[in-house]
Each structure stands twice: as C-alpha cells, then as structure tokens.
Amino acid sequence: MKTITNRLFAFAATAVFLGATAFGQTTMRADVPFAFHITGGGVDAGRYDIRLENGGIGKIVTVYNNDSHRSALAVTFRLNAKPGEAIRPRLVFRCGDTGCALSEVWTVDGGYGLPQVKPGAHEYLASIPLTAHQGN
C-alpha cells in the first residue's frame, strides 16, 4: 500500500509540474550544489525548477530536479518580510550534522516556509539564489 501511495504522489507531482510548464508559465530555477531533504525524502544536488501552486491550505512548492527528472512536493505557510526589506528570490536551507533541509522559498511576492523539526545546536543557514526561467 505504501508503494502505491508513493507512486501516486510522484505521479501527481509530475502532473502538476508538466501541466504548468506546458502553458509556458514562469518557473524559478536554482543550482543547488549539495544534497538536501524536503518533506517526504531526500534529493540530490543539481539544477532545480521551483514552482509555487495554490493549494487548499497554503501554497504547494514543487521542486523538480532537471538531471534525475524527479520531483518532490511540500505544503508551505506564508512568511512575512520585514517592512521595507527588498525581497531577493532565493531558497533557504537549514544545515547541520544530519545534512541540509529546504526551509524557505522566497519569491518577489513574498516568502513561504516549510515545516521543520526543532533546530539543532550547530545549525547554519545556506541561501541559494533563484532566477526566473521561462518554461517551454
């Protein structure tokens, strides 16, 4: 049963990604030089397309690896920027002894956080810039 659920989840993620890019919508792209975790599992280093879609309870972030053609999904919650702060599109990772985990996605429209476990004692943040990429 777990295998079927995982396959359905992967199929849904791929369908969301391919459906959106078929219409030539703008996608954000990032080159992530390290492996990291996202809700539902770990992913490898590489070039990623990042999309935010409207969901019932928040935005859904789709992280698609252009090298392995695999994707992962996570439900996000809205983050507030500091007043007067210029928003730089970027991915923010929390890194520590157990590796890195995607923590935040910032676009020109604002920030979106991903649920995280309690921070460890020796954590640091890593930030990777996002660039706009026109889908084909």
Protein Blocks (a to p, Z undefined) as FASTA:
>chain_A
ZZmmmmmmmmmmmmmmmmmmmnopacdddddfbdcddehiacdeddddddddddfkbccd
ddddfklopacddddddddddehiacdddddddddfkoccdfbdcdfkbccddddddddf
kbccddddddddddZZ
